[in-house]
Amino acid sequence: MTWLVEDWKQFMRWWSVRFAALVVMAPLLYQQFAQLQQYVPPTVFNYGMSFLGVLVIFGRLKAQADT
């Protein structure tokens, strides 16, 4: 059993990796921009990040199931 998928060197083409990068960067950006905090309440932001996190998990599971 191998832990890496066969085409792991092309990881930037995977949408799940892009969503994961967004999940990592969004909280940092949210705290830096006060204007964003005025338009997006913290609860909505947290639910959105949770939803994107679930999308990352399902995307990776689907990609690994396809190989």
trRosetta pair geometry for C-beta under 8 A, 3 or more apart (Angstrom, degrees):
i j d omega theta_ij theta_ji phi_ij phi_ji
4 8 4.6 -42 -177 -45 111 151
5 8 5.3 138 63 -63 73 84
5 63 6.6 -47 -82 139 162 102
5 64 6.0 -125 -79 -104 113 72
5 67 5.1 164 -145 -19 99 167
6 67 5.9 179 6 -155 101 131
7 10 4.9 -25 160 32 101 114
8 11 5.9 8 -175 -57 56 101
10 13 4.8 -15 160 19 97 121
10 14 7.5 113 116 -30 77 88
11 14 5.6 -46 -162 16 50 116
11 17 5.1 111 166 -70 89 164
12 17 6.5 -106 -107 97 31 142
12 18 7.8 76 -163 -64 55 88
14 17 4.5 83 78 3 101 104
14 18 7.2 -173 98 -6 56 83
14 59 7.4 131 169 152 100 118
14 63 6.3 18 -139 -105 125 159
15 18 5.4 -54 -150 38 42 113
15 19 6.2 42 152 -18 72 102
15 59 6.1 -119 89 -150 90 145
16 19 5.7 -50 -146 38 33 111
16 20 6.3 38 152 -23 64 104
16 55 7.6 -162 -118 134 74 75
16 56 5.3 111 -164 -145 83 59
16 59 3.2 179 -85 113 109 127
16 60 4.9 160 166 -56 158 71
16 63 6.2 -114 6 -12 141 137
17 20 5.5 -50 -146 35 33 115
17 21 6.5 37 152 -20 63 101
18 21 5.7 -50 -151 33 33 112
18 22 6.6 35 149 -18 63 104
19 22 5.5 -53 -151 36 36 114
19 23 6.4 39 150 -22 67 102
19 52 5.5 -163 -175 -172 101 94
19 55 5.4 -105 -178 103 160 113
19 56 4.8 -159 103 -78 114 86
19 59 6.6 123 34 13 139 156
20 23 5.6 -49 -147 34 34 113
20 24 6.5 31 153 -17 64 105
20 56 4.7 102 -73 -131 82 137
21 24 5.7 -56 -149 38 33 110
21 25 6.0 17 159 -8 68 114
22 25 6.0 -63 -136 46 28 100
22 26 5.7 39 166 -38 67 109
22 52 6.2 -102 98 -175 112 149
23 26 6.3 -41 -132 19 21 115
23 49 5.9 113 -139 -157 80 83
23 52 4.9 -175 -79 113 98 119
23 53 5.4 110 -132 -76 147 74
23 56 6.2 -64 -12 -32 146 143
24 27 7.8 -73 180 28 26 96
24 28 7.8 9 144 -4 60 115
25 28 5.6 -67 -161 42 47 113
25 29 6.0 38 151 -17 81 110
26 29 5.8 -60 -144 42 32 108
26 30 5.9 37 158 -27 68 107
26 45 7.8 -177 151 -168 115 99
26 48 7.9 -123 162 109 157 111
26 49 6.0 -168 88 -97 137 104
26 52 7.7 100 3 49 153 161
27 30 5.4 -50 -140 33 32 117
27 31 6.5 28 162 -16 64 104
27 49 6.8 41 -57 -105 95 153
28 31 6.3 -61 -154 36 27 105
28 32 6.6 20 153 -16 62 114
29 32 5.7 -64 -147 38 34 111
29 33 6.2 1 168 3 71 113
29 36 7.2 41 137 23 87 171
30 33 6.9 -74 -140 46 21 89
30 36 5.9 -123 -131 111 57 133
30 37 6.7 101 179 -73 77 84
30 40 7.4 -86 -132 83 107 128
30 45 5.8 101 -134 -159 150 148
33 36 4.1 63 100 4 114 113
33 37 7.0 167 100 -12 65 83
34 37 5.5 -55 -154 36 41 114
34 38 6.7 47 149 -26 68 99
35 38 5.7 -50 -156 26 36 114
35 39 7.0 17 154 -5 66 106
36 39 6.2 -68 -153 43 34 100
36 40 5.9 -19 169 27 74 111
37 40 6.8 -71 -119 62 25 75
37 42 7.6 12 -145 -61 90 78
40 44 5.5 -126 -169 85 77 118
40 45 5.1 92 142 -64 114 98
40 48 7.9 -41 -167 6 129 147
41 44 4.9 89 61 10 82 103
41 45 6.9 -149 95 -6 41 90
42 45 5.5 -58 -145 39 33 114
42 46 6.1 33 159 -21 68 106
43 46 5.8 -53 -146 36 30 110
43 47 6.5 28 156 -15 64 105
44 47 5.9 -56 -148 39 30 109
44 48 6.3 33 152 -21 64 108
45 48 5.7 -57 -150 36 30 113
45 49 6.4 26 155 -16 65 105
46 49 5.8 -53 -146 37 31 109
46 50 6.4 34 153 -20 64 105
47 50 5.6 -53 -147 36 33 113
47 51 6.3 36 153 -21 65 104
48 51 5.6 -53 -149 34 31 113
48 52 6.5 28 154 -15 65 104
49 52 5.7 -52 -146 39 34 110
49 53 6.3 40 152 -23 64 104
50 53 5.5 -53 -150 34 31 116
50 54 6.6 32 152 -18 64 102
51 54 5.8 -53 -152 34 32 110
51 55 6.6 35 148 -20 64 104
52 55 5.4 -50 -149 35 37 116
52 56 6.6 43 151 -24 65 99
53 56 5.6 -48 -153 29 34 114
53 57 6.7 33 151 -17 64 102
54 57 5.7 -51 -151 35 36 112
54 58 6.3 29 154 -12 68 107
55 58 5.9 -58 -144 43 30 106
55 59 5.9 34 157 -23 66 110
56 59 5.7 -57 -145 37 26 113
56 60 6.4 21 160 -14 64 107
57 60 6.2 -60 -150 38 26 105
57 61 6.3 24 155 -17 64 110
58 61 5.6 -55 -144 39 32 112
58 62 6.2 33 157 -19 66 106
59 62 5.9 -55 -147 37 28 109
59 63 6.3 26 156 -18 64 108
60 63 5.6 -54 -143 38 33 111
60 64 6.2 25 160 -13 66 108
61 64 6.1 -60 -145 41 28 104
61 65 6.1 28 155 -21 64 110
62 65 5.7 -57 -144 36 29 111
62 66 6.4 32 156 -24 64 105
63 66 5.9 -53 -151 29 30 113
63 67 7.1 23 154 -18 61 104
64 67 6.0 -54 -151 30 38 107
